[in-house]
Amino acid sequence: MEVPLWFALLVIGYLGVKLIRPPAWLIAVLLLGGFLLADSVLAPALNALVK
């Protein structure tokens, strides 16, 4: 069974918010920080670090 990545992330994110109940500012910081890092000059270094 193949599940699209966007759907899996959506389900995991929904369950994480429902079960763990992190504060809204933490969710916003993580989303915004990830978005900004992905479009920065640090993206190739982070990509190499993750792989």
Helices and strands as residue ranges (DSSP letters): H 5-20, H 24-38, H 43-50
